[in-house]
Every structure is written in structure tokens, then in C-alpha cells.
Amino acid sequence: MGAFEFRALDTRGKERKGVLEGDAPRQIRQQLRERGWVPVSVVEISQEQQERSGRLLGLRQGINATDLALITRQFATLVRSGLPIEEALKAVSQQCEKTRLKNLLLAVRSRVMEGHPLAVALGDFPRVFSDLYRATISAGEQSGHLDEVLDKLADYTENRQALRDKIVQALIYPILVVIVAILVVAGLMTYVVPQIIQVFENMGQALPPLTRGLIAVSDFTRDSGPLLAVLLAALFIGLRLLLRRPGPRRHFHRLLLALPLVRHLVRGLNAARFARTLSILNASGVPVLEALRISAQVVTNLPMRDAVEAAARQVREGSSLHRALDRSGYFPPMTIHLIASGEASGKLELMLERAANSQERELESLMQTLLGLFGPLVILVMGGIVLVIILAMLLPIINLNQLVL
């Protein structure tokens, strides 16, 4: 039995779309006619069709972490209750309100009902289910603890989304302050300052150097502002395109690891991702070398990813993990020490989880400190710019009063 996406016209002539299960398109058309609908198209949901057009499921860009965590948690609950995998997938799909999620789950269910393992069925949609997700599911199926593995995956997805949300929420205020500051200064220099300065120029009075400098900046902003904005946008787009190439991106990431404050943020974020992922895989029974390969993929900084891949090769040759990672010099000492303790005590999974928690707490604290300083700093800079503008406009008035006296 497979999943089919249909388009039909109801009794009022309104177009209806959805997904039904059946053995053949003819059976789906019969189900639609029994409802009194006129079938327009019936297409089987399959990975081959998705790769050709990317149209049917609309999942080429994946799904967000919140939806993935939700369906994973629901699936884990149903599997723990003793429901077969195909029935659990059907039940979760019926609870989904989003059509693309329903399509996805039914497509996975159809593959499972053909006799494929769940991990293989999920492999048809690599943009939705990552290597980490599929490897963990495979280990859970082989060990018979799929429900526990699904719970850990849901926790992992939720924690990662929560950390991302905290960073985004912390950045909202300083970004708004910067935007408002730029708009206020641009408005003053483009519209307010020229009208006030024009009064002084008509008097024929020699203007102070600060005022003349303000006039020059105002003229440049008014005349060349749009061109400058276009050039900055072009520069930004050019840098983005350049950083898509592996070589320049690797040099840029290496530069980030050399900057004083940025280095701690980048190292902490990637070390937390690596430790959390390796902990999940290790707890699920995934082989160490395969776990290291998958964990390297979640490390976004290329030099640190290279260090993990090099560590995997050294572990294959018999080296310990903490020594292999320590040679790179990229991972925080706390993470290295906890991994060493886990290897010595045989509790690597627990130590990796503690390392991830430690790095996440340190990262959150550092972000709050930096952003707490950034907001007042932007306000002070903006206040200084406005003060300079006011002084530049007041100085001619003061000089005029002195001449009158």
C-alpha cells in the first residue's frame, strides 16, 4: 500500500487536495468518486518524483526543528505504547495539520510497509532527516530500544532549537537599536542639517571647521548615499558568494578562531554541538568511528570540522579521542578534560553530555554579557554623533552673537 497525493473537484466545483493511501491510483480515484468528487490527478508520493521536480512534497528545504521535534516525540510515545511502526506513522500523520508533513509521514510509512527498515525509509528524505537522525534510528532498531532513542532525538532537537531561539531573541534588541540609530543619523544628515546650514550660508559668515565638515558629510550623504548603499549591498553579496567556495570559507573560519571574543563564541558553539551529537550517538550504540563521522557534520567551522575528521583517523589507529582532539588546539580545555574523564571511567556518554551542558551555559552567559554591553555602547555612540551634529549647528550661532556684541 502506498501514499498518493490527489487533486479533485467536490460537489460544488471547489478544488480539493490531500493524501490517501491505496494499492493503486485506480483505488484512490474510486475512493474520491465514492465521496462524490471528480478526480483531477492522482500521483504516488515517491522519492524519485521528489528528486525530479521537488514539487510533490515541498520538502526540498526540509522542515523546521519544532515540527521535527513534535512528530518525533509523538512517534516515540506511540512506539512505547506497543503500536507497530507503520500504525504509529499513520497516527502521527493524521494528527499533522500541515499537508507537507502528512505527505512525508505517509511516504515513509509506504516504504516501511514495503518491508524496508525505518532508517532506510527515512533515508529517502535526507534534507529532512539528517545523518545523525537516521544513524540513531538505525541503532535503536537494531538494539530494540527505538522508543528511548526517539525520546533522545526529540530532546536533542528541542534543545538545539531552544539555544538558537535564545541567541535570536538576544540579538533582536541590539539589531533594532543599530537600525534606529542609522536611520536617525541618516535622516538628520540628509534632511534636517541641510535646511539649518543653508541659513548660515546665506549670511555670508565664515563657518567653523566643525560646521564645514558637517556640511561636507551631509552633501556626500545626500548626493552619494544611494550609490553607497548599492555598493555596500553589492559588496555584501560578493562576500557571500565568495564564502561559498571552500578555500575562502576555510580562511574566514580560521580568522574567526583568531579573533579574541569571536573565538570563544565559535569554539563554544561548535564544541557544544559536537559533544551533544556524539553523546546521542554513543548512547544509541552507534560505532565510535561512524559517530565521529556524523558528529563532524554538525560542526560548522571548517578548521574544527577538519580537526574532528583528523581525530577520527587517529582513533582508528589506536589513539584516544581526547588526545586526538587536544592536538588541534581548537576545542576548549573543559571539553577535553571531560572527554578524557569519560574515556578513563567508561562513562563517555555522560561526560560528553556534561561537556555539552557546560559549553552551552558558558556560551549563553558570554552572549548575555556581550549583548548587555553592546546596547548601551550603541546608544553612547549615537549620542556622541548627535552631540557633534548639535555642536556643529550651534557654533555659527555662538560666533554670530559674539560679533553682534
C-alpha positions in Angstrom: 0.0 0.0 0.0 1.3 3.4 -1.0 0.5 7.1 -0.4 -1.0 9.1 -3.2 -1.4 12.9 -3.5 -4.6 13.8 -5.2 -6.4 16.9 -6.7 -10.2 16.7 -7.1 -13.3 18.8 -7.6 -16.0 18.5 -4.9 -19.8 18.7 -5.5 -19.6 22.5 -5.5 -16.8 22.6 -8.0 -14.2 23.6 -5.4 -10.7 22.1 -5.8 -9.6 19.7 -3.0 -6.1 18.5 -2.3 -4.9 15.8 0.1 -3.3 12.4 0.6 -4.9 9.0 0.6 -3.5 5.5 0.9 -4.2 2.7 -1.5 -2.7 0.0 -3.6 -3.1 1.8 -7.0 -4.2 5.1 -8.4 -7.4 3.4 -9.6 -8.3 2.7 -6.0 -7.7 6.3 -5.0 -10.0 7.5 -7.8 -12.7 5.1 -6.7 -12.4 6.5 -3.1 -12.8 10.0 -4.4 -15.8 9.1 -6.6 -17.5 7.5 -3.5 -17.2 10.9 -1.9 -18.9 12.5 -4.9 -15.7 14.2 -6.0 -14.3 14.3 -9.5 -10.6 13.2 -9.7 -8.3 15.6 -11.5 -4.9 14.0 -10.7 -3.6 11.2 -8.6 0.2 10.9 -8.1 2.1 8.5 -6.0 4.4 10.1 -3.4 7.9 8.7 -4.0 11.5 9.9 -3.6 12.2 9.6 -7.4 9.4 12.1 -8.2 10.7 14.4 -5.5 14.2 14.4 -6.9 12.9 15.1 -10.4 10.8 18.1 -9.6 10.8 18.8 -5.9 7.1 19.7 -6.3 5.1 17.0 -4.7 6.2 17.1 -1.1 7.6 20.6 -0.9 10.4 19.3 1.3 13.5 20.3 -0.6 14.2 22.9 2.1 13.4 20.5 5.0 11.2 21.3 7.9 11.8 23.4 11.0 13.2 21.9 14.2 10.0 22.5 16.1 7.9 20.3 13.8 10.6 17.6 13.7 10.8 17.5 17.5 7.0 17.3 17.7 6.5 14.4 15.3 9.5 12.6 16.9 8.0 13.0 20.4 4.6 11.8 19.2 6.1 8.9 17.4 8.2 7.9 20.4 5.1 7.9 22.6 3.1 5.7 20.2 6.0 3.2 19.7 6.5 2.9 23.5 2.8 2.0 23.9 3.4 -1.0 21.7 1.9 0.3 18.4 3.6 -1.1 15.3 5.8 1.3 13.4 3.5 1.6 10.4 0.4 2.3 12.6 2.4 4.8 14.6 3.4 6.7 11.5 -0.2 6.7 10.3 -1.5 8.0 13.6 1.1 10.8 13.7 0.3 11.8 10.1 -3.4 12.0 11.0 -2.5 14.5 13.8 -0.5 16.7 11.4 -2.2 19.9 10.2 0.5 20.7 7.7 0.0 18.9 4.3 3.7 18.5 3.6 4.3 16.8 6.9 1.4 14.5 6.3 2.7 13.7 2.9 6.2 13.0 4.3 5.0 10.6 7.0 2.7 8.7 4.7 5.6 8.4 2.2 7.8 7.0 4.9 5.0 4.6 6.0 4.6 3.3 2.5 8.3 2.4 2.4 8.1 0.7 5.8 5.1 -1.4 4.6 7.2 -2.5 1.6 9.5 -4.2 4.1 12.2 -1.6 4.5 13.7 -0.6 7.9 12.6 2.7 9.3 16.1 4.2 8.9 16.2 3.2 5.2 12.7 4.8 4.7 13.9 8.0 6.3 16.9 8.0 4.0 14.6 8.8 1.1 14.4 12.3 2.6 17.9 13.4 3.6 17.1 17.1 3.7 14.6 16.4 6.4 16.3 13.6 8.4 20.0 14.1 8.9 22.7 11.5 9.1 22.5 11.8 12.9 18.8 11.2 12.9 19.0 8.2 10.6 22.0 6.6 12.2 20.4 6.9 15.7 17.2 5.4 14.4 19.1 2.5 12.8 20.9 1.8 16.1 17.7 1.9 18.0 16.1 -0.6 15.6 19.0 -3.0 15.9 19.1 -2.7 19.7 15.3 -2.9 20.2 15.2 0.4 22.1 13.7 2.6 19.4 11.4 4.4 21.8 14.3 5.5 24.0 16.3 6.6 21.0 13.3 8.6 19.7 13.0 10.4 23.0 16.7 11.4 23.0 16.3 12.6 19.4 13.3 14.8 20.4 15.3 16.2 23.4 18.3 16.9 21.2 16.2 18.7 18.5 14.3 20.7 21.1 17.4 21.8 23.0 19.1 22.8 19.8 16.1 24.9 18.7 15.9 26.4 22.2 19.6 27.5 22.1 19.0 29.0 18.6 15.9 30.8 19.8 17.8 32.3 22.8 20.5 33.7 20.5 18.0 35.2 18.1 16.0 36.8 20.9 19.1 38.2 22.5 20.1 39.7 19.1 16.7 41.4 18.4 17.3 44.4 20.8 20.8 45.4 19.7 19.9 45.0 16.0 16.8 47.2 16.4 19.0 49.8 18.3 21.5 49.8 15.4 18.9 50.2 12.7 17.2 53.0 14.6 20.5 54.8 15.1 21.4 54.5 11.5 18.0 55.8 10.3 18.1 58.7 12.8 21.6 59.8 11.8 20.8 59.4 8.1 17.6 61.4 8.5 19.5 64.2 10.3 22.3 64.4 7.8 20.0 64.2 4.7 17.0 66.4 5.6 17.5 68.3 8.8 21.1 69.5 8.6 20.9 70.9 5.0 18.0 73.2 5.9 19.6 74.6 9.0 23.0 75.1 7.4 21.5 76.9 4.5 20.6 79.8 6.8 24.2 80.2 7.8 25.5 80.1 4.3 23.1 82.9 3.2 24.6 85.1 5.9 28.0 85.0 4.2 29.7 84.3 7.5 32.8 82.2 7.8 31.8 78.9 9.3 33.7 77.0 11.9 35.7 73.9 10.8 33.3 71.5 12.5 30.4 73.0 10.7 32.1 72.9 7.3 33.0 69.2 8.0 29.3 68.5 8.8 28.2 70.2 5.6 30.6 68.1 3.6 29.4 64.9 5.2 25.7 66.0 4.7 26.3 66.8 1.0 28.0 63.4 0.5 25.2 61.5 2.2 22.6 63.3 0.2 24.3 63.1 -3.2 26.1 59.7 -2.9 24.0 57.9 -0.3 22.0 55.7 -2.7 25.2 54.8 -4.6 27.0 54.0 -1.4 24.1 51.8 -0.3 24.2 49.9 -3.6 27.9 49.4 -3.4 27.6 48.1 0.2 24.9 45.7 -0.9 27.0 44.5 -3.8 30.0 44.0 -1.5 27.9 42.0 0.9 26.5 39.8 -1.9 30.0 39.4 -3.3 31.4 38.3 0.0 28.5 35.8 0.5 29.2 34.3 -2.9 33.0 34.2 -2.2 32.4 32.4 1.1 30.5 29.7 -0.6 33.8 28.4 -2.0 35.6 26.0 0.3 39.0 27.8 0.2 37.9 31.3 1.1 35.4 30.0 3.7 38.1 27.9 5.4 40.4 31.0 5.6 37.5 33.1 7.0 36.6 30.5 9.6 40.3 30.3 10.6 40.2 34.1 11.0 37.2 33.8 13.3 39.1 31.4 15.5 41.9 34.0 15.9 39.7 37.0 17.0 39.6 37.4 20.8 35.9 37.5 21.6 34.6 35.8 18.5 36.9 32.9 19.1 35.2 31.9 22.3 31.7 32.1 20.8 32.7 30.0 17.8 34.6 27.4 19.8 31.9 27.1 22.4 29.0 26.8 19.9 30.7 24.1 17.8 32.2 22.2 20.8 28.7 22.0 22.3 27.2 20.8 19.1 29.9 18.2 18.7 29.7 16.9 22.3 25.9 16.7 22.2 25.8 14.9 18.9 28.5 12.4 19.9 26.7 11.8 23.2 23.5 10.9 21.5 25.2 8.6 19.0 27.3 6.9 21.7 24.3 6.3 23.9 22.4 4.8 20.9 25.1 2.2 20.3 26.5 3.7 17.0 30.1 2.6 16.4 32.7 5.2 17.5 34.2 5.9 14.1 30.7 6.3 12.5 29.6 8.5 15.3 32.7 10.7 14.8 32.0 11.0 11.1 28.4 12.1 11.7 29.4 14.4 14.6 31.9 16.2 12.3 29.0 17.2 10.0 27.3 19.3 12.7 30.5 21.3 13.3 30.0 24.4 11.1 33.5 25.8 11.5 35.7 24.1 8.8 39.0 24.0 10.7 37.2 22.5 13.7 35.5 20.0 11.4 38.9 19.1 9.9 40.2 18.6 13.4 37.3 16.1 14.2 37.9 14.2 11.0 41.6 14.0 11.8 40.8 12.8 15.3 38.6 10.1 13.8 41.6 8.9 11.7 43.8 8.9 14.8 41.2 7.0 16.9 41.1 4.4 14.1 44.9 4.0 14.5 44.5 3.4 18.3 44.8 6.9 19.8 42.5 8.2 22.5 39.8 10.7 21.5 40.7 13.4 24.0 44.4 13.4 22.9 43.4 13.5 19.2 41.2 16.5 19.7 43.7 18.2 22.0 46.3 18.2 19.3 44.2 20.6 17.1 44.1 23.3 19.9 40.6 24.3 18.8 38.5 22.6 21.4 38.0 24.2 24.9 40.1 22.6 27.7 37.0 21.8 29.8 35.6 19.7 26.9 38.9 17.9 26.5 39.2 17.1 30.2 35.6 15.8 30.5 36.1 13.6 27.4 39.4 12.2 29.0 37.5 11.5 32.2 34.7 9.7 30.3 37.2 7.5 28.4 39.0 6.7 31.7 35.9 5.9 33.6 33.9 4.2 30.8 31.2 6.8 31.0 31.9 8.7 27.9 28.2 9.3 27.1 27.7 11.1 30.5 30.8 13.1 30.2 30.0 14.3 26.7 26.6 15.4 27.9 28.2 17.3 30.7 30.6 18.9 28.3 27.8 20.0 26.1 25.8 21.4 29.0 28.9 23.3 30.3 29.7 24.8 26.9 26.0 25.8 26.3 25.8 27.6 29.7 29.2 29.3 29.1 28.0 30.4 25.7 24.7 31.7 27.0 26.4 33.7 29.7 29.0 35.2 27.3 26.3 36.1 24.9 24.2 37.9 27.6 27.3 39.8 28.8 28.3 40.9 25.3 24.8 41.9 24.3 24.3 43.6 27.6 27.3 45.8 26.8 26.5 46.3 23.1 23.2 48.0 23.6 24.5 50.8 25.9 27.6 51.2 23.7 25.5 51.8 20.6 23.4 54.3 22.5 26.6 56.2 23.6 28.0 56.2 20.0 24.7 57.5 18.7 24.6 60.1 21.4 28.1 61.2 20.5 27.2 61.6 16.8 24.1 63.6 17.7 26.2 65.8 20.0 28.6 66.5 17.2 25.8 67.5 14.9 24.2 69.8 17.5 27.6 71.5 18.3 28.2 72.0 14.5 24.9 73.8 14.2 25.3 75.8 17.4 28.8 77.1 16.8 27.8 79.5 14.0 25.1 80.9 16.2 27.5 81.5 19.1 30.0 83.2 16.8 27.3 85.4 15.3 26.2 86.5 18.8 29.8 87.4 19.7 30.1 89.6 16.5 26.9 91.4 17.4 28.2 92.2 20.9 
